[in-house]
């Protein structure tokens, strides 16, 4: 190798066990040993690489440590390690690397950082992400004055040293998934440059009041943490733009001081037990508000016209305001208890204001007791996704041509709209609809882009697939408990996935054996089904799952499906003879005890 070589990339040299002789590579600046899985040692000749700036030993599974001779590499600026083998040791000499700016150690089985690491005066980024054996940090961590980013996520660290407050240049601090850290030190308020703080998935219950001093903080992430309340001091974090608290333990009243955050753009309190929100009119740049499954919220607060996304689900929802002033909304999702139960606490609400939200791209309403919902949605010319699952929907809905996804719930057959003009529709779901005499009225048979249909909890005895588009690729029929017969499946020449589940009265499925494009077949909980057609023609079938079909006794052709990867029979066919179902392919065979089947 030439003496002028600057980059040596030995990535994935799987037979390399020791590094080559570097003695003559005086000009080398980048050494990449990534995924050299048998490399166990870096030779002493590395001391000759006096101009080396970048060292990458990611994925060197057999490597047990870095060489002690690192102290001679005065030019070294970056070290990257990931998943390096068993127990791994960082040499004490690492503290002498005066040029080191980045030390990224991920999924490495180091136990601790050598105290000398605090002498790295130019270190800007330190990551110990997923180093699951690291339990403590050097007490003098605060001596890393140049540190800009500190990532301790998924380590076993139990506390942050008070000296962390001395990291005056720190902009990013992540301790996500550090289950041993129970509290933040008050000194965290001294991190005057901090921009992003991540305490997600920790057992931290309280954010210290000293957070008021974080004048540069823009993002705080605490999803799935144990934080129970926001401190009133949050209102003094003047530059806060994003607060992510999904699934944290937050309860009760959100402090009024939150409305002081004039720069707040994103607020996510989804899946929390908050009961009251302050007025959010003052954060005039707030564009995203997530309140999904906030089941203690009874009403929405005042909201700014800047909102672009408003998503709310609450089983306790009692009142909805007039939202006509939110004319910048592109996504509106409102759900009350109707989404899981026929009953709802929502007071009768006049929805004539919704016609003013002409910028909507996504509209999802799953509500009861709403009145004056318009029949004509054609003015929503940008609308791509529409869900209307309301107990008193008007009939003869007129829908915009722009729709690509449509969900309709709680509709009677006569009220189902004609969809023949929706030339962009690719997905259709119906649930809790009575469609005995109404499915053909949907007129979807000629909608070529429509490739997925889901019919859930609907009421009808016969389902004629001849009314479906020939290009359909996925069909789901779930919990249609009155369905007895499924006809003309053979027309669906392009169907790849068929799911029939919990249709307890389903007795006959016609045309199944002619679905030559079928790749995936799930038949689950169809208690009345006694037989399936001969499946031997289904050469593309890869997965077949038959579960809880208690009366099934006739099953033809399963053993002759050449392409099948999995054939599963579960507990409700379980008695009697052991049979090995095999696809003829060596990929997988599953043996289960089940009731004797007449033919296979």
C-alpha positions, 0 to 999 in steps of 0.5 A: 500500500502506498505511503500517500494513502489517505483512506483505508476501507476494510469493511466486511473483511470477514476473515481479517483477525488482525489489522495489517502493518500500518508502519508505512501509511504515514498519510492515512487519515481514515481507517474503516474496519466496520463489520470485520467480525473476526477482528480481535486485535488492532496491532501496535503499528497503529501508533504510526498513523500520526495523521489519522482523524477517523477510526471506525470499528462498528460491528467488530464483534470479536474486538475486546478493546482499543489499543493502549497506544492510542495516546500517540494519535494526536490528530484523531478526531472521531471514534465510532464503535457499535456492537463490539463483541464481549466485554470491552475496555476503553483504555485510560490513554483515551483521555490524552486524545486532545483532538477527539471531538466525537466518541460514539459507542453504541451497544458495546459491553463496556462497564464504565468510562475511564475517569481520564475521559473528562480530560477530552477538552475538545469532545463535542459528542459523546454517545453511550447509546445501548451500552447496557452495562454502564451504570455510572458516569464520572463524577467530574463529567462536567469538565467536558466543557466543549460537549454539545451532545450527550446520549446516554439512552438505554444504559443502566445509569442510575443518576446524573452527576450534579456536575452535569450543570457545568456543561454550558455548551450542551445542546442535546441531552438524551437519557431515554430508556434509562430505567434506573434514573429516578430524578433529574438533578436541579443543576440541569437548570444550568444547561444554558445552551440546552436545545433538546431534552429527552427523558422518554421511557424513564421512571422520572416523576417530576421535572425540576422547577429549575427548568425555567432557566433553560432559555434555549430549550426548544424540544422536550420529549417525555413519552412513556415516562412517569412524569405526572405533572408539568411544573408551572415553571414550564411557562418560562421556557420561552423558546419551547417549540415541541412538547412530546408527552404521549403515554406518560403518567400525566394526570389532572390539570395542565397548568395555565402557564402553558399558554405563555409559551408563545413559540409552542408548535407541537403539543402531544398529550395523547394517551394521558389522564389530563382532565383540563387544558388551559386556553391555547390561544396565545401560542399563535404558532401552534400547528399540531395538537394531539389529544388521542385517548385523553379519556378524562378530557370533557371539552376542548380549550380555546384554540389558535387559528394557526392549527394545522392538525387537531386530533382528539379522542375522549370517552368522556367528551361532552362538548365540542366548540365551533371550530370554524375559525381553524381555517388552516386545518389540514387534518381533523380527527374527533372521536368520542365513546362512539368509537367503542360503544353505542353510548356517549356523553357528548351533548348535541353539537351543531356541525354546520361550521365544518363546511368552512374548513375547506383546506382539510386533507384528512377528516375523521369524525366518530361521534354521536349526537351531532346535527347539521353535518352537511350531505355535500362534501364536494367543496372539500376538493383537497380531501384525501381521507374521510371517515364518517362514523356517526350515529345519525349521518344524513343520507345521500352523501355527496363526496369529493372526487379527490378521496383515496381512503373512505371509512363509513360507519353506522349507516343503513343500506339505503343511506350508503352513497354511490361511489362510482365517481371516486376514481382515486379511491384505493381503500374502503372500510365499512363498519357497523353498517347494515348493507343487506340491500345496499352494498351493490348500491355503492357501485365500486365494481369499476373503481380500478384503483380500489385494492383494499376493502374491509367490512367489519361488524356489518349486518348482512346474510349474503355477500356477493363478491361480483359487486367488487372490483376485479383489481381488488388485492385485499379483502377483510370480512371481520365480525359480520356475525349474521353472514352465512354465505360468501359468493363469487370470489372467483371473480377476484382474479387479482386477490392476494390476501383474504381474511375471514374472521369471527363470522360465526354463522358463515357456512359457505365460501364459494370460489375460494379455490379459483383465487389463483393470485392468492398469497395469504389466507386467514380463516379464523373463528368461523364456527359454522364453516364445515368445508373449504374448497380444493385449494390445490390450484392456489400455486402462489399461496404462501401462508394459510392460517385456519384457526378456531373453525370448530366444525371444519371437517373437509379440507381439500388440496392443502398438502398439494400447494407447492408454494406454501410456507406456513400451514397452521391449525390451532387448538379448536381442531385439536384432538386425535391424530397427529398430522404433519402439514408440509408445503412441499417446500423445506422452509417450514412445516408445522405439526399440531394435534387436531381433530381428524380431517376428512381429506387433505 
